Amino acid sequence: MPNVEKTQAEWRAELSPDQYRILREKGTERPFSGEYDHVFEPGTYHCAGCGAELFDAEAKYDSGCGWPAFSAPASGAAIEEETDSAFGMIRTEVLCGSCGGHLGHVFPDGPAPTGQRYCINSAALRLEED
């Protein structure tokens, strides 16, 4: 259960239009268009909506999928997962564990040791460089 709760008006006032569309309306950005797709600086990725720590840059890799990809979240509580059956597909949606914002999806085709590819929208993230 998210612990950061705001009204839709509060979210709209705090987020850019792209961030709102992705985080609150479960949108996505075009592949290869996101700010962090090819960024590999050391640091920590946080939720653009609430600031919660989501992914460590050490888990980021170039999957070639067109979105930032991570092999694991920063912690078990950082994210939540739900079944997404939109668009005639069954996928696993990734949500911020603190505010419930839509981040992207996870797929079972990532690198060892996790075998996971967390495919995350750049607009849902904010990098704090080390």
SVG drawing of the C-alpha trace seen along z (x, -y; Angstrom):
<svg xmlns="http://www.w3.org/2000/svg" viewBox="-7 -23 37 39">
<polyline fill="none" stroke="black" stroke-width="0.4" points="0.0,0.0 1.5,-3.3 2.4,-5.7 2.5,-8.8 -1.0,-9.9 -1.9,-13.0 -4.9,-14.2 -4.8,-14.2 -4.7,-18.0 -1.6,-17.9 0.1,-15.4 -0.7,-17.6 0.7,-20.7 4.0,-18.9 4.7,-16.8 5.5,-17.8 2.8,-16.7 5.0,-13.7 5.7,-12.7 2.0,-12.9 1.0,-10.9 3.5,-8.1 3.4,-8.0 -0.3,-8.6 -2.0,-7.5 0.2,-4.5 1.6,-6.0 5.0,-5.3 7.6,-7.3 8.7,-6.4 11.6,-3.9 15.1,-5.5 13.7,-8.9 14.2,-9.0 16.8,-11.1 18.3,-8.1 18.3,-5.5 22.1,-5.8 23.2,-7.3 25.5,-5.1 26.8,-7.5 27.2,-6.2 24.4,-7.1 20.9,-6.3 17.6,-6.5 14.7,-7.9 10.9,-8.2 10.3,-11.4 6.9,-11.6 7.8,-11.1 11.6,-10.9 11.7,-7.3 14.9,-5.3 14.2,-2.8 17.3,-1.5 21.1,-1.7 23.0,-2.7 25.2,0.4 22.1,2.5 21.6,0.5 22.7,2.0 22.2,1.4 19.5,4.0 18.9,2.3 15.2,2.2 15.0,-1.6 14.3,-2.4 16.5,-2.4 17.0,1.2 17.9,2.5 18.6,6.0 17.2,5.5 15.5,2.8 17.4,1.1 15.3,3.1 12.3,5.3 10.2,2.5 11.3,0.1 8.8,1.4 5.5,3.3 4.4,5.5 1.0,6.0 -0.4,7.9 -1.1,5.7 -3.4,7.1 -3.8,3.9 -3.4,4.0 -4.1,7.7 -0.9,8.7 -0.1,10.1 2.8,8.2 4.1,7.4 3.8,3.8 6.3,2.1 5.0,-0.5 6.8,-2.8 6.5,-1.1 6.0,-4.5 3.5,-6.4 2.2,-3.7 3.3,-5.6 3.7,-3.6 7.3,-3.1 7.3,-0.5 7.4,3.3 9.6,6.2 10.5,9.1 12.3,12.4 15.0,11.9 17.6,9.9 21.2,10.8 22.4,13.1 22.1,13.3 18.5,12.1 17.4,12.8 15.2,9.8 14.9,6.7 13.2,3.8 12.3,1.7 11.6,-1.8 10.5,-5.1 13.0,-7.9 10.3,-10.4 9.5,-8.3 13.0,-8.6 15.4,-11.2 19.1,-10.3 21.1,-11.5 24.7,-11.2 27.4,-10.1"/>
</svg>
